[in-house]
Amino acid sequence: MRVRTFAPDDVQRLFAIHSEAGVKRWIPNESYADPEEAKCAIDYFAACAAQGRLPYVLAVEWKETGELIGDTGINEVEGDADQVEIGYVITRRYSGMGLATELVHAMTQYAVSRFGVRVLYGRVMRGNLASVRVLEKSGYAFEREELGAEDDPYGKGMLIYRKQC
């Protein structure tokens, strides 16, 4: 796989990926209501990337075909650019291949080198064992559980993982 900035023709595929049941289940706030909302997100992400500012979200494509298979990015934690949250989505068709771990590892290194970040967080909804494994394999350690979080619509609790670089 490889990462790149989003392009206008990514809209339909990004919308489809973020409409998958697994994405809606584990990160419902990342699902787009319609292709127009996905287009607005792509425009915003591309502008931020062009300006080198957060949130820094990139498209993930399958290297051999150029097919959009997900996205990854970082965003500051509560207005503190020295601490960022990392995120990723890989379409179900490509899950279970180790791509998410490779992606989180690479994006972590990029955040450190490009933005000088020293503390990174990963937030995982309780029960999302696959994402827990991805973070742990990428060197993130469990820090705490957060209850009542805005991005936890089911009230299960968010598991917060941290990596100090």
Backbone as ProteinMPNN parsed JSONL, in Angstrom:
{"seq_chain_A": "MRVRTFAPDDVQRLFAIHSEAGVKRWIPNESYADPEEAKCAIDYFAACAAQGRLPYVLAVEWKETGELIGDTGINEVEGDADQVEIGYVITRRYSGMGLATELVHAMTQYAVSRFGVRVLYGRVMRGNLASVRVLEKSGYAFEREELGAEDDPYGKGMLIYRKQC", "coords_chain_A": {"N_chain_A": [[0.84, -1.178, 0.0], [0.268, 2.368, -0.287], [0.444, 5.798, 0.753], [-1.208, 8.892, 0.065], [-2.174, 12.245, -0.874], [-5.639, 13.141, -0.837], [-7.748, 12.891, -3.722], [-10.093, 14.451, -5.979], [-11.568, 12.44, -7.311], [-11.813, 10.413, -5.479], [-14.085, 10.41, -3.989], [-16.536, 8.743, -4.172], [-15.554, 6.197, -3.54], [-14.389, 6.609, -0.997], [-16.688, 7.293, 0.423], [-18.068, 4.839, 0.2], [-16.332, 3.089, 1.626], [-16.429, 4.192, 4.205], [-19.021, 3.661, 4.736], [-19.229, 1.035, 5.313], [-20.217, -1.715, 7.372], [-18.504, -2.411, 9.523], [-16.964, -0.073, 9.912], [-18.954, 1.753, 10.574], [-19.8, 0.54, 12.894], [-17.585, 0.575, 14.704], [-16.404, 3.104, 14.548], [-18.477, 5.242, 14.45], [-18.742, 8.019, 14.175], [-17.188, 8.593, 12.057], [-18.446, 8.003, 9.744], [-19.89, 8.978, 6.673], [-22.685, 10.961, 5.773], [-23.589, 11.166, 3.171], [-22.435, 11.15, -0.299], [-21.768, 13.823, -0.838], [-21.033, 14.886, 1.644], [-18.743, 13.353, 2.054], [-17.202, 14.379, -0.044], [-16.822, 17.03, 0.824], [-15.259, 16.494, 3.074], [-12.982, 15.368, 1.846], [-12.078, 17.583, 0.35], [-11.428, 19.317, 2.45], [-9.46, 17.789, 3.862], [-7.495, 17.577, 1.85], [-6.795, 20.27, 1.532], [-5.742, 20.869, 4.087], [-3.534, 19.105, 4.112], [-2.062, 20.161, 1.977], [-1.32, 22.561, 3.081], [0.198, 21.683, 5.124], [-0.786, 21.242, 7.709], [-2.603, 20.29, 10.713], [-5.894, 18.848, 10.914], [-4.134, 16.103, 9.599], [-4.744, 14.186, 7.114], [-4.649, 11.384, 5.085], [-5.095, 9.597, 1.995], [-5.25, 6.061, 1.548], [-3.951, 3.72, -0.568], [-4.073, 0.734, -2.584], [-1.127, -0.426, -3.703], [-0.518, -1.812, -6.131], [-2.769, -1.511, -7.777], [-3.844, 1.012, -7.428], [-6.21, 1.351, -6.165], [-8.377, 2.877, -3.845], [-8.18, 2.092, -0.504], [-8.568, 2.862, 2.064], [-7.961, 5.191, 4.768], [-5.807, 7.38, 6.635], [-4.629, 9.241, 9.445], [-3.634, 12.077, 11.486], [-4.49, 14.082, 14.29], [-4.606, 16.962, 16.371], [-4.695, 16.731, 19.95], [-7.15, 17.987, 21.868], [-6.494, 20.746, 21.263], [-3.734, 20.818, 21.614], [-0.946, 20.75, 19.89], [1.35, 19.294, 20.289], [0.637, 16.848, 21.099], [-0.927, 14.198, 19.571], [-3.695, 12.467, 18.079], [-3.937, 9.374, 16.535], [-5.354, 7.893, 13.648], [-7.116, 5.486, 11.606], [-8.503, 3.775, 8.778], [-9.229, 0.805, 7.191], [-10.514, -0.809, 4.419], [-12.827, -3.533, 4.599], [-12.285, -5.648, 2.821], [-9.526, -5.714, 2.645], [-8.702, -6.185, 5.185], [-7.11, -7.861, 7.982], [-4.654, -8.469, 6.943], [-2.423, -7.379, 7.997], [-2.016, -4.799, 7.261], [-3.055, -2.521, 8.59], [-1.507, -2.372, 10.93], [1.022, -1.924, 9.817], [0.483, 0.526, 8.623], [-0.202, 2.209, 10.841], [2.214, 2.157, 12.22], [3.93, 3.386, 10.3], [2.65, 5.903, 9.994], [2.89, 6.892, 12.547], [5.694, 7.22, 12.761], [5.96, 9.141, 10.751], [4.49, 11.294, 11.819], [6.1, 11.988, 13.957], [8.537, 12.713, 12.671], [7.738, 14.658, 10.744], [6.023, 16.504, 12.035], [7.112, 16.839, 14.529], [6.022, 15.624, 16.728], [5.67, 14.251, 19.969], [4.117, 12.753, 21.671], [1.685, 10.393, 21.109], [-1.656, 9.303, 20.656], [-4.04, 6.656, 20.631], [-7.388, 5.929, 20.185], [-9.808, 3.652, 21.08], [-12.838, 1.994, 20.727], [-14.282, 0.169, 23.346], [-14.175, -3.305, 23.054], [-13.371, -3.487, 20.436], [-11.292, -5.431, 19.442], [-9.488, -5.98, 17.348], [-8.445, -3.467, 16.618], [-7.233, -2.785, 19.003], [-5.167, -4.69, 19.066], [-3.697, -3.813, 16.826], [-2.755, -1.283, 17.679], [-1.224, -2.064, 19.929], [0.716, -3.732, 18.713], [2.017, -1.784, 17.35], [3.416, -0.452, 19.217], [2.047, 1.092, 21.066], [0.783, 1.725, 24.315], [-1.607, 0.665, 26.731], [-3.321, 3.164, 28.467], [-5.555, 4.296, 29.839], [-9.1, 4.07, 30.588], [-11.855, 5.697, 29.177], [-14.908, 6.936, 30.053], [-18.153, 7.935, 28.946], [-17.423, 9.466, 26.757], [-17.579, 11.728, 24.01], [-17.259, 10.606, 21.486], [-18.174, 8.051, 21.791], [-20.789, 6.602, 21.183], [-22.271, 4.413, 22.07], [-21.826, 4.045, 24.708], [-19.969, 2.221, 25.711], [-17.395, 2.672, 26.497], [-14.192, 4.112, 26.001], [-11.038, 2.995, 25.082], [-7.903, 4.141, 25.84], [-4.874, 4.483, 24.298], [-1.343, 5.0, 24.373], [1.641, 6.421, 23.043], [4.899, 7.284, 23.566], [7.355, 9.193, 22.068]], "CA_chain_A": [[0.0, 0.0, 0.0], [0.96, 3.654, -0.205], [-0.418, 6.909, 1.151], [-1.152, 10.058, -0.804], [-3.254, 13.18, -0.588], [-6.905, 12.788, -1.479], [-8.068, 13.472, -5.022], [-11.552, 14.575, -6.138], [-12.23, 11.207, -7.755], [-11.878, 9.467, -4.36], [-15.319, 10.63, -3.228], [-17.441, 7.592, -4.099], [-14.886, 5.076, -2.85], [-14.288, 6.963, 0.421], [-18.036, 7.162, 0.968], [-18.367, 3.401, 0.316], [-15.528, 2.518, 2.716], [-16.939, 4.681, 5.487], [-20.386, 3.145, 4.896], [-19.156, -0.376, 5.684], [-20.76, -2.01, 8.7], [-17.442, -2.364, 10.534], [-16.615, 1.329, 10.185], [-20.087, 2.331, 11.301], [-19.88, -0.069, 14.224], [-16.491, 0.924, 15.607], [-16.162, 4.551, 14.544], [-19.67, 5.799, 13.8], [-18.566, 9.437, 13.882], [-16.391, 8.688, 10.835], [-19.284, 7.638, 8.6], [-20.417, 10.155, 5.984], [-24.12, 10.865, 5.517], [-23.802, 11.028, 1.732], [-21.201, 11.463, -1.04], [-21.444, 15.254, -0.729], [-20.29, 15.067, 2.886], [-17.414, 12.785, 1.799], [-16.502, 15.346, -0.893], [-16.401, 18.141, 1.698], [-14.149, 15.986, 3.891], [-11.82, 15.242, 0.969], [-11.601, 18.941, 0.069], [-10.801, 19.822, 3.682], [-8.234, 17.038, 4.11], [-6.507, 17.952, 0.834], [-6.336, 21.625, 1.854], [-4.874, 20.773, 5.273], [-2.286, 18.453, 3.704], [-1.323, 21.107, 1.14], [-0.794, 23.596, 3.97], [1.023, 21.035, 6.136], [-1.351, 21.467, 9.051], [-3.51, 19.287, 11.254], [-5.711, 17.407, 10.823], [-3.361, 15.651, 8.442], [-5.401, 12.932, 6.759], [-4.215, 10.94, 3.763], [-5.723, 8.433, 1.375], [-4.429, 4.847, 1.5], [-4.311, 2.972, -1.763], [-3.385, -0.516, -2.885], [-0.045, 0.005, -4.59], [-0.545, -2.468, -7.442], [-3.914, -1.124, -8.602], [-4.258, 2.39, -7.18], [-7.534, 1.342, -5.532], [-8.477, 3.457, -2.508], [-8.559, 1.036, 0.443], [-8.761, 3.419, 3.391], [-7.346, 6.481, 5.045], [-5.097, 7.476, 7.905], [-4.316, 10.624, 9.758], [-3.394, 12.515, 12.851], [-5.107, 15.348, 14.66], [-4.167, 17.356, 17.707], [-5.53, 16.372, 21.091], [-7.666, 19.123, 22.634], [-5.785, 21.988, 21.015], [-2.306, 20.708, 21.917], [-0.311, 20.173, 18.705], [2.443, 18.401, 20.688], [0.026, 15.547, 21.34], [-1.882, 13.93, 18.501], [-4.407, 11.195, 18.022], [-3.77, 8.719, 15.247], [-6.524, 7.138, 13.235], [-6.998, 4.784, 10.332], [-9.589, 2.906, 8.317], [-8.892, -0.078, 6.072], [-11.725, -1.5, 3.972], [-12.929, -4.931, 5.042], [-11.664, -6.545, 1.837], [-8.083, -5.76, 2.873], [-8.402, -6.353, 6.613], [-6.509, -9.132, 8.361], [-3.421, -8.681, 6.182], [-1.334, -6.661, 8.648], [-1.87, -3.459, 6.682], [-3.345, -1.495, 9.591], [-0.33, -2.254, 11.789], [2.052, -1.27, 9.011], [0.052, 1.902, 8.43], [-0.072, 2.949, 12.098], [3.649, 2.299, 12.473], [4.467, 4.388, 9.372], [2.08, 7.218, 10.283], [3.507, 7.325, 13.804], [7.024, 7.731, 12.411], [5.793, 10.365, 9.979], [4.054, 12.351, 12.743], [7.273, 12.398, 14.73], [9.52, 13.395, 11.832], [7.181, 15.813, 10.023], [5.38, 17.472, 12.911], [7.818, 16.934, 15.804], [5.141, 15.112, 17.774], [6.343, 13.376, 20.925], [3.133, 11.896, 22.326], [0.588, 10.015, 20.231], [-2.715, 8.521, 21.289], [-5.008, 5.917, 19.839], [-8.64, 5.743, 20.934], [-10.484, 2.469, 20.564], [-14.052, 1.661, 21.452], [-14.204, -1.113, 24.047], [-14.685, -4.419, 22.264], [-12.723, -3.515, 19.125], [-10.036, -6.131, 19.724], [-8.566, -5.872, 16.213], [-7.737, -2.187, 16.717], [-6.358, -2.876, 20.182], [-3.961, -5.42, 18.636], [-2.937, -2.944, 15.923], [-2.04, -0.292, 18.49], [-0.208, -2.735, 20.745], [1.81, -4.149, 17.827], [2.687, -0.566, 16.896], [4.149, 0.134, 20.34], [1.194, 1.91, 21.933], [0.475, 1.033, 25.567], [-2.864, 1.067, 27.358], [-3.151, 4.188, 29.489], [-6.744, 4.452, 30.693], [-10.403, 3.957, 29.948], [-12.633, 6.924, 29.287], [-16.352, 6.703, 29.972], [-18.93, 9.133, 28.639], [-16.778, 10.252, 25.708], [-18.43, 12.191, 22.921], [-17.138, 9.702, 20.336], [-18.593, 6.721, 22.235], [-22.245, 6.703, 21.202], [-22.908, 3.25, 22.677], [-21.549, 4.04, 26.14], [-19.15, 1.057, 26.057], [-16.116, 3.122, 27.019], [-13.101, 4.238, 25.042], [-9.735, 2.59, 25.596], [-6.929, 5.13, 25.384], [-3.511, 3.96, 24.19], [-0.382, 6.104, 24.273], [3.018, 6.123, 22.655], [5.835, 8.397, 23.774], [8.463, 9.066, 21.116]], "C_chain_A": [[0.882, 1.237, 0.0], [-0.058, 4.706, 0.211], [-0.183, 8.08, 0.21], [-2.227, 11.034, -0.358], [-4.51, 12.726, -1.339], [-7.054, 13.531, -2.796], [-9.592, 13.542, -5.16], [-12.245, 13.279, -6.558], [-12.262, 10.109, -6.687], [-13.229, 9.483, -3.643], [-16.164, 9.372, -3.079], [-16.82, 6.44, -3.315], [-14.753, 5.371, -1.353], [-15.65, 6.828, 1.095], [-18.386, 5.689, 1.185], [-17.607, 2.763, 1.475], [-16.097, 2.927, 4.065], [-18.395, 4.304, 5.726], [-20.391, 1.676, 5.292], [-19.612, -0.572, 7.128], [-19.697, -1.912, 9.795], [-17.022, -0.952, 10.896], [-17.728, 1.965, 10.998], [-20.181, 1.79, 12.726], [-18.829, 0.5, 15.169], [-16.14, 2.403, 15.625], [-17.319, 5.253, 13.833], [-19.541, 7.281, 13.453], [-17.753, 9.659, 12.611], [-17.178, 8.271, 9.596], [-19.86, 8.916, 8.003], [-21.882, 9.93, 5.638], [-24.416, 10.611, 4.046], [-22.497, 11.379, 1.015], [-20.804, 12.94, -0.952], [-20.649, 15.539, 0.552], [-18.877, 14.486, 2.751], [-16.584, 13.731, 0.935], [-15.987, 16.523, -0.069], [-15.214, 17.72, 2.563], [-12.875, 15.899, 3.053], [-11.231, 16.619, 0.662], [-10.857, 19.51, 1.275], [-9.478, 19.119, 3.957], [-7.135, 17.421, 3.118], [-5.944, 19.343, 1.116], [-5.391, 21.61, 3.054], [-3.526, 20.17, 4.903], [-1.432, 19.408, 2.877], [-0.672, 22.205, 1.98], [0.095, 23.019, 5.068], [0.526, 21.246, 7.545], [-2.3, 20.337, 9.435], [-4.953, 19.747, 11.101], [-5.04, 17.027, 9.504], [-3.854, 14.259, 8.094], [-5.071, 12.608, 5.305], [-5.011, 9.731, 3.291], [-4.731, 7.271, 1.415], [-4.894, 4.06, 0.286], [-3.493, 1.702, -1.882], [-2.391, -0.197, -3.991], [-0.17, -0.554, -6.008], [-1.649, -1.941, -8.352], [-4.303, 0.346, -8.469], [-5.628, 2.495, -6.539], [-7.459, 1.959, -4.135], [-8.962, 2.371, -1.557], [-8.755, 1.561, 1.863], [-8.165, 4.799, 3.521], [-6.664, 6.423, 6.408], [-4.794, 8.931, 8.185], [-4.019, 10.842, 11.219], [-4.11, 13.847, 13.058], [-4.692, 15.677, 16.078], [-5.192, 16.963, 18.758], [-5.869, 17.645, 21.844], [-6.815, 20.378, 22.491], [-4.302, 21.971, 21.316], [-1.607, 19.984, 20.766], [0.875, 19.278, 19.04], [1.94, 16.991, 20.99], [-1.029, 15.327, 20.261], [-2.539, 12.577, 18.687], [-4.24, 10.646, 16.618], [-5.035, 7.939, 14.921], [-6.291, 6.476, 11.889], [-8.283, 4.031, 10.048], [-9.028, 2.104, 7.151], [-10.176, -0.82, 5.702], [-11.668, -2.988, 4.334], [-12.215, -5.896, 4.102], [-10.166, -6.719, 2.083], [-7.721, -5.92, 4.352], [-7.803, -7.738, 6.87], [-5.214, -9.449, 7.644], [-2.218, -7.978, 6.822], [-1.149, -5.241, 8.147], [-2.085, -2.351, 7.709], [-2.145, -1.292, 10.508], [0.799, -1.541, 11.052], [1.736, 0.222, 8.847], [0.221, 2.739, 9.698], [1.394, 3.162, 12.429], [4.236, 3.409, 11.594], [3.939, 5.783, 9.686], [2.623, 7.77, 11.591], [4.881, 7.919, 13.526], [6.929, 9.048, 11.657], [5.394, 11.533, 10.888], [5.227, 12.891, 13.551], [8.232, 13.215, 13.864], [8.972, 14.672, 11.197], [6.669, 16.902, 10.951], [6.07, 17.62, 14.269], [7.005, 16.462, 16.991], [5.928, 14.18, 18.691], [5.396, 12.421, 21.638], [1.982, 11.668, 21.347], [-0.392, 9.15, 20.993], [-3.515, 7.772, 20.233], [-6.218, 5.677, 20.717], [-9.406, 4.609, 20.281], [-11.727, 2.211, 21.409], [-13.899, 0.281, 22.088], [-14.874, -2.192, 23.201], [-14.034, -4.541, 20.897], [-11.322, -4.115, 19.279], [-9.03, -6.034, 18.594], [-7.777, -4.569, 16.291], [-6.826, -2.13, 17.937], [-5.056, -3.576, 19.788], [-3.082, -4.564, 17.721], [-2.12, -1.939, 16.727], [-0.932, -0.94, 19.309], [0.976, -3.187, 19.895], [2.625, -2.948, 17.338], [3.38, 0.175, 18.037], [3.353, 1.06, 21.231], [0.837, 1.073, 23.164], [-0.835, 1.566, 26.151], [-2.569, 2.07, 28.464], [-4.346, 4.272, 30.427], [-8.001, 4.167, 29.88], [-11.16, 5.254, 30.198], [-14.101, 6.593, 29.09], [-17.053, 8.022, 29.667], [-18.315, 10.013, 27.57], [-17.764, 10.585, 24.601], [-18.405, 11.244, 21.716], [-17.455, 8.252, 20.698], [-20.121, 6.688, 22.325], [-22.955, 5.546, 21.883], [-22.68, 3.173, 24.184], [-20.738, 2.85, 26.605], [-17.843, 1.449, 26.75], [-15.077, 3.147, 25.915], [-11.805, 3.847, 25.744], [-8.707, 3.526, 24.988], [-5.538, 4.498, 25.458], [-2.588, 5.12, 23.894], [0.971, 5.591, 23.821], [3.836, 7.393, 22.819], [7.02, 8.18, 22.846], [9.621, 9.985, 21.488]], "O_chain_A": [[2.085, 1.163, 0.254], [-1.264, 4.526, 0.041], [0.896, 8.235, -0.362], [-3.093, 10.688, 0.446], [-4.432, 12.018, -2.343], [-6.557, 14.644, -2.964], [-10.303, 12.768, -4.52], [-13.397, 13.052, -6.191], [-12.694, 8.991, -6.968], [-13.478, 8.645, -2.776], [-16.477, 8.975, -1.957], [-17.495, 5.788, -2.518], [-14.978, 4.486, -0.527], [-15.75, 6.309, 2.207], [-18.935, 5.326, 2.226], [-18.181, 1.977, 2.228], [-16.23, 2.097, 4.965], [-18.946, 4.588, 6.79], [-21.453, 1.122, 5.579], [-19.416, 0.291, 7.984], [-19.965, -1.385, 10.875], [-16.751, -0.664, 12.062], [-17.47, 2.638, 11.996], [-20.592, 2.499, 13.645], [-19.141, 0.866, 16.302], [-15.627, 2.901, 16.627], [-17.148, 5.794, 12.74], [-20.184, 7.744, 12.511], [-17.639, 10.79, 12.138], [-16.613, 8.199, 8.505], [-20.268, 9.823, 8.729], [-22.271, 8.827, 5.255], [-25.38, 9.922, 3.712], [-21.554, 11.852, 1.649], [-19.616, 13.262, -0.99], [-19.71, 16.335, 0.543], [-17.921, 15.059, 3.273], [-15.382, 13.871, 1.161], [-14.85, 16.959, -0.244], [-14.277, 18.493, 2.76], [-11.807, 16.312, 3.505], [-10.014, 16.797, 0.712], [-9.79, 20.108, 1.134], [-8.48, 19.775, 4.254], [-5.975, 17.572, 3.504], [-4.745, 19.569, 0.955], [-4.353, 22.271, 3.034], [-2.485, 20.668, 5.334], [-0.215, 19.462, 3.052], [0.394, 22.715, 1.632], [0.679, 23.767, 5.853], [1.318, 21.411, 8.473], [-2.734, 19.546, 8.597], [-5.209, 20.95, 11.154], [-5.351, 17.571, 8.444], [-3.438, 13.272, 8.7], [-5.199, 13.452, 4.418], [-5.528, 8.953, 4.092], [-3.52, 7.476, 1.327], [-6.081, 3.772, 0.133], [-2.383, 1.598, -1.36], [-2.769, 0.244, -5.077], [0.053, 0.169, -6.979], [-1.485, -1.924, -9.572], [-5.024, 0.869, -9.319], [-6.159, 3.594, -6.38], [-6.586, 1.609, -3.34], [-10.027, 1.79, -1.767], [-9.072, 0.791, 2.769], [-7.9, 5.484, 2.534], [-6.919, 5.53, 7.216], [-4.714, 9.75, 7.27], [-4.132, 9.947, 12.057], [-4.304, 14.624, 12.123], [-4.456, 14.783, 16.891], [-6.39, 16.875, 18.487], [-4.987, 18.306, 22.392], [-6.456, 21.004, 23.489], [-3.663, 23.022, 21.278], [-1.665, 18.758, 20.671], [1.366, 18.566, 18.163], [2.731, 16.056, 21.119], [-1.911, 16.162, 20.061], [-2.016, 11.682, 19.35], [-4.385, 11.37, 15.633], [-5.697, 7.399, 15.806], [-5.393, 6.852, 11.136], [-9.046, 3.697, 10.954], [-8.425, 2.663, 6.235], [-10.844, -1.388, 6.566], [-10.601, -3.602, 4.368], [-11.605, -6.863, 4.556], [-9.604, -7.765, 1.759], [-6.552, -5.8, 4.72], [-7.972, -8.66, 6.073], [-4.721, -10.574, 7.723], [-1.124, -7.981, 6.257], [-0.219, -4.552, 8.567], [-1.369, -1.35, 7.697], [-1.802, -0.154, 10.831], [1.451, -0.658, 11.608], [2.628, 1.067, 8.927], [0.732, 3.857, 9.636], [1.775, 4.244, 12.876], [4.958, 4.275, 12.089], [4.7, 6.75, 9.649], [2.798, 8.981, 11.73], [5.195, 9.008, 14.007], [7.718, 9.963, 11.891], [5.911, 12.64, 10.735], [5.332, 14.093, 13.795], [8.686, 14.283, 14.274], [9.685, 15.673, 11.123], [6.859, 18.089, 10.686], [5.65, 18.445, 15.08], [7.267, 16.853, 18.128], [6.763, 13.406, 18.223], [5.827, 11.389, 22.153], [1.388, 12.613, 20.828], [-0.01, 8.365, 21.861], [-3.639, 8.215, 19.091], [-6.082, 5.266, 21.869], [-9.623, 4.611, 19.069], [-11.673, 2.209, 22.638], [-13.439, -0.661, 21.442], [-15.985, -2.016, 22.703], [-14.132, -5.589, 20.259], [-10.314, -3.408, 19.25], [-7.826, -6.006, 18.851], [-6.568, -4.565, 16.055], [-5.771, -1.497, 17.902], [-3.97, -3.111, 20.135], [-1.857, -4.592, 17.835], [-0.926, -1.766, 16.48], [0.18, -0.415, 19.374], [2.124, -3.042, 20.315], [3.788, -3.092, 16.959], [3.87, 1.289, 17.855], [3.929, 1.749, 22.074], [0.616, -0.134, 23.063], [-1.127, 2.759, 26.074], [-1.684, 1.857, 29.293], [-4.189, 4.315, 31.647], [-7.962, 4.041, 28.657], [-11.108, 5.825, 31.287], [-14.483, 6.029, 28.065], [-16.599, 9.089, 30.079], [-18.65, 11.195, 27.48], [-18.669, 9.806, 24.301], [-19.405, 11.098, 21.014], [-17.049, 7.33, 19.99], [-20.681, 6.741, 23.42], [-24.126, 5.673, 22.242], [-23.272, 2.332, 24.86], [-20.802, 2.491, 27.781], [-17.261, 0.658, 27.493], [-15.084, 2.31, 25.012], [-11.515, 4.305, 26.849], [-8.645, 3.688, 23.769], [-5.089, 4.047, 26.511], [-2.978, 6.098, 23.255], [1.389, 4.486, 24.166], [3.497, 8.442, 22.273], [7.62, 7.106, 22.84], [10.638, 10.008, 20.795]]}, "name": "protein", "num_of_chains": 1, "seq": "MRVRTFAPDDVQRLFAIHSEAGVKRWIPNESYADPEEAKCAIDYFAACAAQGRLPYVLAVEWKETGELIGDTGINEVEGDADQVEIGYVITRRYSGMGLATELVHAMTQYAVSRFGVRVLYGRVMRGNLASVRVLEKSGYAFEREELGAEDDPYGKGMLIYRKQC"}
